Amino acid sequence: MKNGRMKSRVFMLSALGVLVFALSACVVAPGRGGGLEVVPVLPTVVELDMEPYYTYSGYVYYYSGDRWLYSTSRNGPWTELPRSHWPRETRRRGWERHEH
C-alpha cells in the first residue's frame, strides 16, 4: 500500500511541476469577465511588417517602440506585456533592426 501512495505523490508532484513550467511561459492576467486569462509569451524573434501588430496564438500584440501591449482584438482594450515576456529581438521588414 505504501508503494501505491508513493507513486501517487510522485505523479502529483510531476503534474504540478509541468503546470508551473507551462505557466512560467505565459502571462496570467485578469480576464474581461472575471477569472484569469493565460496569454502566450512572444517567440524569441518577432518580425513585423509596416504595421506594429503581431498576431500569435489568438492574441494581438502591439509594439510601440518602447513597450509591448497585448489584447484579444486590434481594438483593445490593451494590457502591457511584462518586459520579461518580450521577444529578444524585434525586426521590421524594410526598417532598422531593434534589439532587446
N, C-alpha and C positions, 0 to 999 in steps of 0.2 A: 504494500500500500504506500509506503514511503517513496518508493521509486516513481509511482504514478503522480504523486504530488510534486515531486521534484521536476518531472518533465513538464507538468502543467505550469509551474512557476517559470521555468526556462522559456517556455513558449510565450507566456505573457510578457516577460521582460524583453524577449526578442521582438515581439509585436510592438511594444511600446517604443523600443529603440528605432524601429523602422518609421513609426509615426513621427517621432521627434525629428529624425533626419529629414523626412519629407517636408515637414512644416518649416524647417530651418531654411528651406529653399523657396519659401513663399512669404508673402506679406499677409498677415491675418488682421483684417480691419473690420470695423462695424459695418454691417450690411445696411442697405437702404430701409428695408422693412423690419429692422431689428436683427438680432442674431449676428453671426460672423460671416465674413466673406474671405475666401482664400484666393489671393492674387498671385499668379506665377511671377517669378523673378525673370528679368530680361536675360537673354543669352549673353555670352561674353562679348560678342561683337554684334552691333546693330548697324545696319546700313539704311539710311533714309534717302528718299527721293527728294524732290524740291520742297515738298511739304514736310513739316516736322512731326508727322504722325507715324506711329508704328503699331501694327495690329499683331497680337500674339495671344494665342490660347483664349480667345473670346474677350479680350480686353483691348482697349485702345490706349496707347501710351503717347504722351506729348512731350517733345523735347524743346525746351525754351532757350537752350544755350547755357544756362547756369543751373538747371534742375530738370528732373523728370517728374511728370504727373501721370496718373492713370485714371481711367473711367471705363464704364461698360459701353459708352457711346461717345461719339465726337462732340456731342452737345453738352457733355458733362453730366452731372457735377464732377469736378476734378479733385483728386486727392494726391497730395505729394508722396512720391515714392521715396522711401528711405535711401540715403546715399549708399548704404551697404548693399543695396539691391540694384544699383545702376549697372549697366554694361561697363566693361573695362575700356572699351573703345566704341566711339560713335563715328560712323563715316557718313558723308553726304556725297552722293553721286554728283560730280561736277563742282563740288565745293572743297574747301580746305579740310584737312583731316583733324578731328578733335580727339584727344586722348584724355582719359580719366585716370 
